[in-house]
């Protein structure tokens, strides 16, 4: 009986390839998810880009079932969308979704500043100051990718200082989705990463001036929103221009 079981297991392995452990699958699935999320957040994968499951499976050495598990998480976070009979693509947020994301971010960041004022330590303020200094350096010497990554990092670090993991997670997901909005609808591209605004916000936090910090944050976020033109035509125009850039 045991011999028959061993033979059956060998036959299954021969037919389906190596049996992957659940722990290994979970680890690789998270690596796939984080890799794609980073590529989307940094603009390497643009809205509307098709996700090639077979290429991902080959690169990470796993089955397409494992890949689909990772893609499913990104779909639930609204970074990817599955289109019937066509496959999975990087999400293209609608105008209504973009407006809702901007509104939610304003509310959450204002609330987070209240928590930061109450909980921030001098050491954490110093760390924020160093981060704005790094932003200033990147602004003058870095590439666009570095500017985008570091600018988003300031807001996530600020959220972590607030000490509420749930709000931090929500903000991180909103910031990730807004990277798609900016990629799809941004019209007025500015050569800065918000370092000046961030520095002023840190100064207000050091003064324990909540109203001033919130006012500065609201102005900063309004500046970001002012760079986009939320019309369906702008999204279509961006997609068409991307095609021209790729083929010319």
Secondary structure, DSSP 8 states (H G I E B T S, - for coil): -HHHHHHHHHHHHHHH-S---HHHHHHHHHHHHHHHHHHHHTTSS-TT-EE-HHHHHHHHT--HHHHHHHHHHHHHTTSEEEETTTEEEE----HHHHHHHHHHHHHHHHHHHHHHHHH--HHHHHHHHHHHHHHHHHHHHS-HHHHHHHHHHHHHHHHHHHT-HHHHHHHHHHHHHHHHHHHHHB-S--S--SHHHHHHHHHHHHTT-HHHHHHHHHHHHHHHHTTB---HHHHHHHHHHHHHHHH-
